[in-house]
Amino acid sequence: MNTTAQIRQITPQDLAALGVHDIAYIKPKTINGQQVFAVHAADGAELAVLPSRESAFAAVRQNDMEPLSLH
């Protein structure tokens, strides 16, 4: 089976799990009137909330993951 056919047969669960150990998404969020930055796993699970974008990116990199911004 070629790669294209394999990709077309991927399950929704497998698709959600892609990058779950390699990528983290950083998203601005407001808590109690203050802007903070939430770190989410590739599957959408919230992993942490940090006070600045820079600290969120640093935390992701310290855990050997690649940070990506969500707006």
C-alpha positions as CSV (number, residue, x, y, z in Angstrom):
1,M,0.0,0.0,0.0
2,N,1.4,3.4,-0.9
3,T,1.7,6.3,1.6
4,T,-1.2,8.2,0.2
5,A,-3.5,5.3,0.6
6,Q,-2.3,4.7,4.1
7,I,-2.9,8.4,5.0
8,R,-6.4,8.2,3.7
9,Q,-7.1,5.2,6.0
10,I,-5.9,6.9,9.2
11,T,-8.5,6.8,12.0
12,P,-9.6,10.0,13.7
13,Q,-7.9,8.8,16.9
14,D,-4.6,8.2,15.1
15,L,-4.8,11.6,13.5
16,A,-5.4,13.2,16.9
17,A,-2.4,11.4,18.3
18,L,0.0,12.6,15.6
19,G,2.7,14.8,17.1
20,V,1.3,14.3,20.6
21,H,4.8,13.7,22.0
22,D,6.6,16.2,19.7
23,I,4.4,19.3,19.3
24,A,2.8,21.6,21.9
25,Y,0.5,24.5,21.0
26,I,0.7,27.8,22.9
27,K,-2.5,29.8,23.0
28,P,-3.3,33.2,24.7
29,K,-5.9,32.9,27.4
30,T,-7.5,35.3,29.9
31,I,-7.8,34.1,33.5
32,N,-9.2,36.5,36.2
33,G,-8.7,39.4,33.8
34,Q,-5.0,38.6,33.2
35,Q,-3.6,37.4,29.9
36,V,-1.7,34.1,30.3
37,F,-0.5,31.5,27.9
38,A,-1.8,28.0,27.9
39,V,0.3,25.1,26.6
40,H,-1.7,22.3,24.9
41,A,-0.6,18.9,23.6
42,A,-1.3,18.0,20.0
43,D,-4.5,16.2,21.1
44,G,-5.8,19.4,22.7
45,A,-5.2,18.5,26.3
46,E,-4.1,21.5,28.4
47,L,-0.7,20.9,29.9
48,A,0.2,24.1,31.6
49,V,-0.6,27.8,32.0
50,L,2.3,30.2,32.2
51,P,2.4,34.0,32.7
52,S,4.2,34.9,29.5
53,R,4.6,33.7,25.9
54,E,8.3,33.5,26.4
55,S,8.1,31.2,29.4
56,A,5.6,29.0,27.7
57,F,7.9,28.6,24.7
58,A,10.9,27.9,27.0
59,A,8.9,25.3,29.0
60,V,7.9,23.5,25.8
61,R,11.5,23.4,24.5
62,Q,12.8,22.2,27.9
63,N,10.6,19.2,27.4
64,D,12.0,18.4,24.0
65,M,8.9,19.5,22.1
66,E,8.4,22.0,19.3
67,P,6.2,25.0,20.3
68,L,3.6,26.4,17.8
69,S,1.5,29.4,18.3
70,L,-2.3,29.4,18.1
71,H,-4.1,32.8,17.7
